[in-house]
Amino acid sequence: MTQLSDRSQHLLKVLIEQYIRDGQPVGSKTLAEQGGLGLSSATIRNIMADLENHGYLASPHTSAGRVPTSQGYRLFVNNLLVTKPLDENSLAEYQQTLNQATTSQALIASTSNLLSQMTHMAGLITLPKRESIILRHMELLPLSGNRVLVILVVNESDVQNRVIQTDRKYSASELQQVANFLSERFAGNALDGIREALMGELRQDQEKLGNLMQSAVTLLDGALEQETQEDPYILSGQNHLVNMAEDASVEELRSLFDAFNQKRDILNMLDKCLGAKALQIYIGEESGYDALQTCSLITAPYREGNQFVGVLGVIGPTRMDYEKVIPMVNITAKLLSYALNPPSEDSSMD
């Protein structure tokens, strides 16, 4: 990346901040008025032309002003941006919002909504990736038709509720028998290994335990199928991205929403962010995905215990207020980590 003079960097910073505020190409006259360097418009035009030649600015065909490129935003974020911490009142309000969640599932959903509300962009968060989901206790309750409510207590005290459709109607006593059997036999075991163990026991003693085992396998399969079908991340506030229409074409917006629906590319990006274990910022084409060329993605990891288990962040236009959004994403990840961990494990958000 070309080394710029302090004067050029200062004018680039002023131009980008102005463009973020009003979304209009910035001309030399505006920079002369707001640059604070006492330079003439002619000198500023020369500097702007030099910045454009080096790839930091672009000239829209309809205007004599300039707009930042992804390379310009990158220099701005890396070298010129000074972020400010959230004020104490806002921090307390955000923490109170997360504290209202009664389960970890509700907490994850609340976090995605909170990010969207705070930034007026799309908030997203991946579900926790754990080494394994450990069964502690199971309850099975009959519902109308051939439906069964599966209540799983997993890991330390996480409660998951799932409604499954079965091929036949089970009585309450049958379900109680299966739930007792699974809870007593497999408490402390990983969910993904219980089915294999069940099938092994079924093959060894099919006559003695055949009906009970088969019912257990059927009901457990229903619960595990929902486990694999759960969305890998939660997305909130997609409607905010419609406001990007001034920065992106209809086709670009359609491509972006298609990426949300297909999930694969977005999930790949989020997996890379989790692997980095630090705040990540992708601006425009840096993501490597066409659907995100007019967007910036800012993420931060969150953890349970001493392990990073997911990432949260926002997707918005490249013309986002990085000064405000970056600390919002960062502190939200710390607040979520704090909420997911006992104070003895995470007594500080520093």
Secondary structure, DSSP 8 states (H G I E B T S, - for coil): -----HHHHHHHHHHHHHHHHH-S-B-HHHHHHHS-S---HHHHHHHHHHHHHTTSEE--TT-SSBEE-HHHHHHIIIII-------HHHHHHHHHHHHT--SHHHHHHHHHHHHHHHHTSEEEEE----S--BEEEEEEEE-STTEEEEEEEETTTEEEEEEEE-SS---HHHHHHHHHHHHHHHTTSBHHHHHHHHHHHHHHSHHHHHHHHHHHHHHHHHHHHHHHHS-SEEEE-GGGGGGGGGTS-HHHHHHHHHHHHH-HHHHHHHHHHHHHTS-EEEEGGGGS-GGGTTEEEEEEEEEETTEEEEEEEEEEESSS-HHHHHHHHHHHHHHHHHHHS-TTT-----
